[in-house]
Amino acid sequence: MKNVLFVCSQNRLRSPTAEQIFADHPAIETSSAGTNNDAENPLSDELIEWADLIFAMEREHRSKIQKRYRSALNGKNIVVLGIPDEYEFMDPELIALLQARMARYLPPA
């Protein structure tokens, strides 16, 4: 079982959508967080340490994670999905994009 963390800015639209649509995948546990201090679920050292795989929606999220959580990362790689902040929560286009971008990273069911 792999722990998968999705990160965006506010943890209101993109990362919670990703967390929800992959929550039923049998080979992973999912969580999500935001890099902003006022995020719904702010990113923490504990979440970084919990995660086996970290997916950032944009490059700026990866940069913030690498700067603020360097010690917690402990050499973990952060994959940038390249998904801009232009979707609503559970937007069908966002879901399709997440499924397409995540396909190669998900372990077999």
Number of C-alpha atoms within 10 A of each C-alpha: 9 15 16 22 24 27 29 28 25 20 22 17 18 30 24 23 22 25 19 15 14 20 15 12 14 12 14 19 17 20 22 26 26 25 23 16 11 11 15 16 18 18 25 16 14 9 19 22 15 17 19 18 19 24 24 27 23 18 16 14 20 20 13 14 23 17 11 14 16 14 12 17 21 10 9 15 13 21 17 18 17 14 17 12 13 9 15 13 14 16 14 11 11 21 19 12 14 21 15 11 15 15 10 9 10 16 12 10 8
